[in-house]
Amino acid sequence: QVQLVESGGGLVQAGGSLSLSCAASRSIFSILAMGWYRQAPGKQRELVALIFSNGQTNHAYSVKGRFTISRANAKNTVNLQMNNLKPEDTAVYYCYADPTGGNPTYWGQGTQVTVSS
C-alpha cells in the first residue's frame, strides 16, 4: 500500500510555470513506475508523463519540451515541472504509482491546474 498526496496546483496565466509534487507515504525506491495523468472537464484521463525506477522518462507529445518529470527517491517524491503553460493544460492532475509495471495501482486525490489566457 502507498498513499499519494499531490500539491502545487493553482491558477496561472498562459506562459507561466507551476511545479507539482507528489509525496508518497513510504519509500518509492522499489516502485517500478510513477507518473502523472490529467483529466480536463468532459475529456478522458490522459497520461502526461511517467518515470521508471531506472530514471527513464516518457512525456506525452503535447507536453514534450514544456513539462519535465523527476523522481527523488530519498524524499519519496515525484515532481512535475510545467513551463510555458497553455490554457489547454487546464485539468485536474493525478499522481499515480505502478509498483509492478502493469497498470497504475495507486492514485492521489488530484490537484487542479488552471491556465488563463
N, C-alpha and C positions, 0 to 999 in steps of 0.2 A: 504494500500500500504506500502511496505517496500523495500528499496533498500539495496542490499548486495554488499559489496566490499571485495574481498579476497586479502590477502597479505602473503608474506613469502615463496613463491615458489623459486626454483632455481636449481642449479646443485650441486650434492653432490656425493661423492664416496660411493660405496656399504659399508654397515656397519655404515654409518653416520646417522645424525639426521637432521631433519628440523621441524620447527613449523609453521603451517599455522594458520592464523587468519581471521575471517570473521566479519566485522563490519557492523552492521545494522543501518539504518537511523532513527529508532525510537526504543522505548522500546520493548524488546523481552520477557518481563515478561509473557505476555499473549499468546505468540506463543506456540502452543502445542508441536511441534517438529521442531528441526533444525538439520542439519547434512551435510555430505559431500558425494558427488558422485565423481567418476573419470571416465575418458574416455581415453583409450590408442588408438593409431592410428590403424584403422581397426577393432576396437572392440566396443561392445556396452557399453553404460554408465552403471556403476555398483555402487551400494551402498557400501560405505566404512564404515560409522559409523553414528549413529544418537543419539540424546539426547532429552529426553522429558522434559517438564516443571517441572516435579517432580524429575528430576535428573537421572532417569533411562536411561541406555545406552545400545546400541546394536552395536557390531562391527562385520564386516564380518570375516568369518573364516580365510581368507587369511591374515588378519592383526591383528588378536587377539593376544595379548601379545606383540605386537610391537607398535601399534598405540593406542592413548588414546584421546577420545573426552571429552571436558569440556565446560562448559557454564558459563559465567559471566554476569548475568542479570544486575548488576549495571553498567557494562560497555557496555552493548548491544553487546557483542561479543561471538562468539563460536570459540573455538580453537581446532586444531588437532595436537597433538604432535606425531611425527613419528620418531621412533627409529629403529635401525638395518635395514635401508632401503636396498631394493634389486632392481636389475635392472628391475624386473617385476613390480615394483611400479611406474615406469615411466608413466606419464599420465598428462592430464590436470585435475586439481581438482576443483570441483564446490561446492560452498556452496549453501544450499537451506533452505527455511523456509516453513513450513506447518502449517498454523495457526489453522486449524480445525481438523487435523487428517485424512484427505483424501489423496490427492496426493500432492507432492511438488508444491507449487504455485509460489514462488518467487525464482529467481536464481541469483547468482553472475555471473560475466563475465568469471571467471575461472582463475586459476594460474597454470603455468607449473611447474611440478616437474620432474627433470631428474636425474636418478641414473646411474652412470657409473660403469662398472665392473672393 
